[in-house]
């Protein structure tokens, strides 16, 4: 039985061997080998490209970290820290060589290179056990062209807990970062400062912006003192735009002689007398004008509460730091962030080119100027607020301090709460308008006063969420300004 079976198998094998169709076997085997190689190349190639992509991004982040280092002595350490943190994404796929970093003698050009070895899987069939990928990058350590405006809260609450001094120190450090410690000027860098309360001071040298009625008020309404430069908000929505001075012009900020009579706190007891902004001292029955006075704690007269002037775009670092140092808290009116923000926008708007007295007639630059950014950094320590005089035992709800918008009745409201909501809405709209005009906005809320609504509004105002900072403490404010300064010292990947 077995011999018959064996004879049949031998016969079948011999027929198969003699059959010419047996030539398909090597062809099929070759095809299978080619398909295996193609599959191997595809899989190993995808792994190789992924590793190379991570390697390149790791080098780029390392180079940017080195360039952002404020101290050149830490550049290499910063680069290695970022490279090691990012290259870890390929730990299971590749072994990387040490990153090589070269820094030019002037510390302005940083060159980085690195290699990574990928273990081949399928390609090892063909003798390729490892695949080496390499990457390189160069970082030019230079500041991009930039027009920068600091919009800083100078309201009365900033005097508490040394907040004004903390803000000034942190803002000065930011300026030192973007200029560099030893530079008085930098190519294509200009900076302005906008202190704000519920109004801003554009400077009396810009009297030409006033309308005919505004000029008449300056000539007749400031009888024994000069108009200092504070300006009123325009009507019909123009207070939310960057429209430059026109034939209609501006009206000056003018806190009139409000000789109200009523009960007020006379120092531990209620007495009947004057309130608000009485221009005259009637303590002894003598009307002695004190309209010259404009102290930040006890001001009277038409300029009452008119603070430091706006510094339009300038090139000199010292001019900017002096303007920051001159800022001080003013205890009148309240807080109106929309007024600060819209004037920060106007300082940057090319529509205002040539209008600012004492500023370069070629500034601000056009929006499409190559490699130029227009940036606002705005800070507040509180919410939009219109102050109600506290010298009345039962103040009428429509009474408020005077602001750039007038009193709350001039804004169309009969209570403080509605006026505050109105200012919030104006701020939101100006944020949208300024960003639509290409302005980059960084926003900061400082201290414990800004509530959740204020923080949300400032976060929404920032160009992106990473550009918003809540700084409840002095140290966190310093960190926020330091971070912004590093980001504003923009670096460009040159290769």
C-alpha positions in Angstrom: 0.0 0.0 0.0 2.7 2.4 1.0 4.8 1.7 -2.1 1.8 2.5 -4.4 1.3 5.8 -2.6 4.9 6.7 -2.8 4.9 5.9 -6.6 2.0 8.2 -7.1 3.7 11.1 -5.2 6.9 10.6 -7.1 5.0 10.6 -10.4 3.2 13.8 -9.5 6.4 15.6 -8.4 8.2 14.6 -11.6 5.2 16.0 -13.7 5.3 19.3 -11.7 9.1 19.6 -12.1 8.9 19.0 -15.9 5.9 21.4 -16.3 7.1 24.9 -17.6 4.5 26.6 -15.5 6.8 25.9 -12.5 8.8 29.1 -13.6 6.2 31.3 -11.8 7.7 30.3 -8.4 10.8 32.5 -8.5 8.7 35.3 -10.0 6.2 35.1 -7.2 9.0 34.9 -4.6 10.7 38.0 -6.2 7.5 39.9 -6.1 6.9 39.1 -2.5 10.4 40.2 -1.7 9.8 43.6 -3.5 6.5 44.1 -1.7 8.1 43.3 1.7 10.9 45.8 0.9 8.3 48.5 -0.2 6.3 48.0 3.0 9.5 48.1 5.1 10.6 51.3 3.3 7.2 52.9 3.9 7.1 52.0 7.6 10.7 52.8 8.4 10.5 56.0 6.2 7.4 57.2 8.1 9.3 56.7 11.4 12.3 58.5 10.0 10.3 61.5 8.8 8.6 61.7 12.2 11.9 61.6 14.1 13.4 64.3 11.8 10.3 66.5 12.3 10.6 66.3 16.1 14.4 66.8 15.9 13.9 70.0 13.8 11.2 71.4 16.1 13.4 70.5 19.2 16.3 72.5 17.7 14.0 75.4 16.8 12.6 75.6 20.3 16.1 75.3 21.8 17.4 78.1 19.6 14.5 80.4 20.5 15.0 79.6 24.2 18.7 80.6 23.8 17.8 83.8 22.1 15.2 84.7 24.7 17.8 84.3 27.5 18.3 87.7 29.1 21.8 86.7 30.2 24.0 85.5 27.4 25.8 83.3 29.8 22.7 81.1 30.2 21.9 80.8 26.5 23.5 77.4 26.0 22.0 75.9 29.2 18.6 77.2 28.2 19.0 75.7 24.8 19.9 72.2 26.1 17.1 72.2 28.6 14.5 72.9 25.9 16.1 70.4 23.4 16.1 67.6 26.0 12.5 68.3 27.0 11.3 68.2 23.4 13.4 65.4 21.9 12.0 63.1 24.5 9.0 62.6 22.3 11.1 60.1 20.2 12.7 58.2 23.1 11.3 54.9 21.9 12.1 55.4 18.3 15.6 56.9 18.1 18.8 57.6 19.9 19.9 61.2 19.5 23.4 62.5 19.6 24.3 65.5 21.7 23.1 68.8 20.3 25.9 71.1 19.1 25.5 74.8 19.6 27.6 77.6 18.3 27.2 81.2 19.3 28.8 84.0 17.4 31.2 86.4 19.1 28.7 89.2 19.2 26.0 86.8 20.6 23.6 87.7 17.8 23.7 84.5 15.8 23.0 81.1 17.3 23.6 77.9 15.2 22.4 74.5 16.4 22.8 71.0 14.9 21.9 67.5 16.0 21.6 64.0 14.6 19.3 61.1 15.6 19.7 57.4 14.8 16.5 55.4 14.0 16.6 51.6 14.3 15.4 50.1 11.1 12.9 47.2 11.3 12.0 45.9 7.8 14.9 47.6 6.0 17.3 45.5 8.1 16.5 42.7 5.7 18.5 44.6 3.1 21.3 45.3 5.5 20.2 48.7 6.7 20.2 48.3 10.5 20.2 52.1 11.3 19.0 55.3 9.6 20.6 58.6 10.6 18.6 61.9 10.3 20.0 65.3 10.9 18.7 68.9 11.4 20.1 72.3 11.9 18.8 75.8 12.5 20.0 79.4 12.9 18.5 82.0 15.2 19.1 85.7 14.7 19.0 87.2 18.1 17.4 90.5 17.1 14.4 92.6 18.0 11.8 92.9 15.3 10.6 96.3 14.3 8.0 97.3 16.8 5.8 100.2 17.9 4.9 99.5 21.5 2.5 101.4 23.8 2.2 100.8 27.6 -1.4 101.7 28.7 -1.1 102.0 32.5 -3.7 102.4 35.2 -3.0 105.6 37.3 -6.2 105.6 39.4 -6.3 106.3 43.1 -6.4 102.6 44.1 -2.9 102.1 42.7 -1.5 103.9 45.7 -2.4 101.0 48.0 0.1 98.2 48.8 2.8 100.0 46.7 1.0 98.9 43.6 2.0 101.9 41.6 5.7 101.4 42.4 5.5 97.7 41.6 3.9 98.5 38.3 6.5 101.1 37.4 9.4 98.9 38.3 8.0 96.0 36.3 7.2 98.2 33.3 10.8 99.6 33.4 12.2 96.1 33.4 10.1 95.3 30.3 11.5 98.4 28.5 15.1 97.3 29.5 14.4 93.9 28.0 13.1 95.1 24.6 15.8 97.8 24.3 18.7 95.9 25.9 20.5 97.1 29.0 23.1 99.1 27.2 21.0 100.6 24.3 19.5 104.0 24.3 17.8 103.3 21.0 17.3 100.3 18.8 16.7 100.1 15.1 13.0 100.2 14.2 11.8 100.4 17.9 9.5 103.1 19.2 7.6 103.2 22.5 4.8 105.3 23.9 3.2 105.6 27.4 -0.5 106.3 28.1 -1.3 106.9 31.8 -5.1 106.8 32.3 -7.7 107.4 35.0 -11.2 108.2 33.6 -9.5 110.5 31.1 -6.1 111.0 29.5 -3.8 114.0 29.1 -2.8 114.5 25.5 -0.7 117.6 26.3 -1.5 121.2 26.0 0.8 121.4 23.0 -1.9 119.6 21.0 -4.4 122.4 21.5 -4.9 122.5 17.8 -7.0 119.4 18.0 -9.8 121.3 19.8 -12.9 122.3 18.1 -13.9 126.0 17.8 -16.2 125.5 20.9 -13.4 123.7 22.7 -10.9 126.5 21.9 -13.5 129.1 23.2 -13.8 127.1 26.4 -10.1 127.0 26.9 -9.9 130.8 26.3 -12.8 131.7 28.7 -13.5 128.8 31.0 -10.0 128.6 32.6 -9.9 132.1 33.9 -6.8 132.0 36.1 -5.1 128.8 35.0 -4.1 127.1 31.7 -5.7 124.1 30.2 -3.3 121.2 31.0 -4.2 119.0 28.1 -6.8 116.5 29.4 -9.5 115.7 26.8 -13.1 114.8 26.7 -14.6 111.7 24.9 -16.2 112.4 21.6 -19.9 111.6 20.9 -21.6 109.4 18.4 -19.3 106.4 18.8 -16.2 108.3 17.9 -14.8 107.6 21.3 -14.4 103.9 20.2 -12.5 104.6 17.0 -9.0 105.7 15.9 -10.5 108.6 13.9 -8.0 111.5 13.9 -8.8 115.1 14.7 -11.2 116.6 12.2 -13.2 119.8 11.7 -15.5 118.8 14.6 -12.4 118.5 16.8 -12.3 117.6 20.5 -13.6 119.3 23.6 -11.3 119.8 26.5 -11.8 118.0 29.8 -13.4 120.7 32.0 -14.6 120.1 35.6 -16.7 123.2 36.2 -17.1 125.1 39.4 -19.8 123.0 41.0 -20.8 125.1 44.0 -23.2 122.6 45.4 -24.6 123.1 48.9 -25.5 120.2 51.1 -24.7 118.2 54.2 -21.3 116.6 54.2 -18.8 115.1 56.6 -17.0 117.9 58.4 -14.6 115.7 60.2 -16.6 113.5 62.5 -19.8 115.5 62.3 -22.2 116.6 59.6 -22.1 120.1 58.5 -23.8 122.1 55.8 -21.5 123.5 53.2 -19.9 123.1 49.8 -19.3 119.8 48.0 -17.8 118.5 44.8 -15.4 120.9 42.9 -15.9 124.3 44.5 -13.1 126.5 43.1 -13.1 128.9 46.0 -12.0 128.6 49.6 -14.9 130.1 51.7 -13.8 128.9 55.1 -13.3 132.5 56.3 -15.9 134.0 54.1 -13.3 135.1 51.6 -13.5 133.8 48.1 -9.9 133.0 47.4 -9.5 131.3 44.1 -7.4 128.1 44.1 -8.1 127.0 40.5 -4.3 126.6 40.0 -4.3 123.6 42.4 -4.1 120.2 40.8 -2.7 118.0 43.5 -3.3 114.3 43.0 -4.9 114.1 46.5 -6.6 117.5 46.9 -7.2 119.1 43.5 -9.6 121.8 42.6 -10.3 123.8 39.5 -11.2 123.0 35.8 -8.2 120.6 35.5 -9.1 118.7 38.6 -7.5 115.2 38.4 -5.7 115.8 35.1 -2.7 113.6 35.4 0.5 112.9 33.5 0.7 113.5 29.8 0.7 110.8 27.1 4.2 110.2 25.7 3.7 109.5 21.9 6.0 107.2 20.1 9.7 108.0 20.8 12.9 106.2 20.0 14.9 107.1 23.2 14.7 104.6 26.1 15.4 107.3 28.7 12.3 109.3 27.6 10.2 106.2 28.0 11.6 105.3 31.5 11.2 108.9 32.6 7.5 108.9 31.6 7.0 105.6 33.5 8.8 107.1 36.6 6.5 110.2 36.5 3.3 108.2 36.8 1.3 108.6 40.0 -2.1 107.7 41.3 -4.9 110.2 40.9 -8.0 110.0 43.2 -10.7 111.5 41.0 -13.3 110.3 38.6 -12.8 106.5 38.9 -11.5 104.0 36.3 -12.2 104.0 32.6 -10.1 101.4 30.8 -11.9 102.1 27.4 -10.4 105.6 27.6 -6.9 104.3 28.1 -7.2 101.6 25.4 -8.6 103.8 22.7 -5.8 106.4 23.2 -3.2 103.6 23.2 -4.6 102.6 19.8 -4.5 106.2 18.5 -0.8 106.5 19.5 -0.2 103.5 17.2 -2.6 104.4 14.4 -1.1 105.6 11.1 -4.2 107.8 10.8 -2.6 109.9 13.5 0.7 110.4 11.7 1.9 113.9 12.0 -0.7 115.0 14.6 1.4 114.4 17.8 3.3 117.5 18.8 7.0 116.8 19.3 6.8 113.3 17.7 8.5 112.1 14.6 6.3 113.2 11.6 6.9 109.8 10.0 5.3 107.9 12.9 3.2 105.8 13.4 4.2 103.6 10.4 1.8 102.0 8.0 0.2 98.7 9.1 1.8 96.8 6.2 5.4 97.9 6.9 7.5 94.7 6.7 8.6 93.1 9.9 6.8 95.8 12.1 4.5 94.9 14.9 2.1 97.3 16.7 1.6 96.3 20.3 -0.4 97.5 23.3 0.2 96.3 26.8 -2.7 97.4 29.0 -2.9 97.0 32.8 -5.6 97.7 35.4 -5.9 97.0 39.1 -9.7 97.2 39.2 -13.0 97.4 37.4 -14.5 100.2 35.4 -15.9 102.6 38.0 -17.5 106.0 38.2 -17.0 107.5 41.6 -19.9 108.8 43.6 -19.0 111.7 45.9 -18.6 110.4 49.5 -19.1 113.8 51.2 -22.9 113.5 51.0 -24.8 111.5 53.7 -27.3 110.3 51.2 -26.0 111.1 47.7 -28.5 111.3 44.9 -28.0 108.4 42.5 -27.4 110.6 39.5 -24.5 112.4 41.2 -21.0 111.3 40.1 -17.5 112.6 39.7 -16.7 114.3 36.4 -15.0 112.1 33.8 -14.0 112.3 30.2 -17.6 111.2 29.5 -19.0 113.9 31.7 -21.1 112.8 34.6 -23.3 109.7 34.5 -26.3 111.7 33.4 -24.3 112.9 30.4 -23.8 109.2 29.6 -27.5 108.7 29.7 -27.7 106.9 33.0 -29.3 107.6 36.3 -27.3 105.2 38.4 -23.7 104.1 38.9 -24.3 100.4 38.0 -25.6 101.2 34.5 -22.7 103.6 33.9 -20.2 100.9 34.8 -21.9 98.4 32.5 -21.7 101.0 29.7 -17.9 101.4 30.2 -17.5 97.6 30.1 -19.3 97.5 26.8 -17.2 100.3 25.4 -14.1 98.5 26.4 -15.2 95.3 24.7 -16.0 97.1 21.5 -12.7 99.0 21.4 -10.8 95.7 21.9 -12.5 94.3 18.9 -11.9 97.4 16.8 -8.2 97.7 17.7 -7.5 94.0 17.0 -9.3 94.2 13.7 -6.9 97.1 12.9 -4.0 94.8 13.4 -3.0 95.8 16.9 -1.5 93.1 19.1 -2.9 93.4 22.6 -1.3 92.0 25.8 -3.5 92.5 28.9 -2.9 92.4 32.6 -5.2 92.4 35.7 -3.3 93.3 38.8 -4.1 92.7 42.5 -7.1 91.3 44.2 -9.7 93.8 43.0 -10.3 92.7 39.4 -13.2 90.2 39.7 -14.1 87.3 37.4 -15.9 89.6 34.9 -12.9 91.9 34.7 -10.5 89.1 34.2 -12.7 87.5 31.5 -13.0 90.9 29.7 -9.2 91.4 29.7 -8.6 87.8 28.6 -11.0 88.2 25.7 -9.3 91.5 24.9 -5.9 90.0 24.5 -4.9 88.9 21.0 -4.8 85.3 22.2 -5.3 83.7 25.7 -1.5 83.3 26.1 -1.2 87.1 26.0 -3.4 87.6 29.1 -2.0 87.6 32.6 -3.7 87.8 36.0 -1.1 89.0 38.5 -2.6 89.0 42.1 0.7 89.7 43.7 3.7 92.0 43.1 6.0 89.0 42.3 3.5 87.6 39.8 3.2 91.1 38.1 7.0 91.1 37.7 6.8 87.7 36.2 4.1 88.8 33.8 6.0 91.8 32.6 9.2 89.7 32.3 7.3 87.1 30.2 5.9 89.8 27.9 9.3 91.4 27.6 10.8 88.1 26.4 8.0 87.6 23.9 8.3 91.1 22.6 12.0 90.6 22.0 10.9 88.7 19.0 13.3 86.4 17.3 13.4 85.4 13.7 14.3 82.0 12.4 16.9 83.0 9.7 17.4 79.6 8.2 
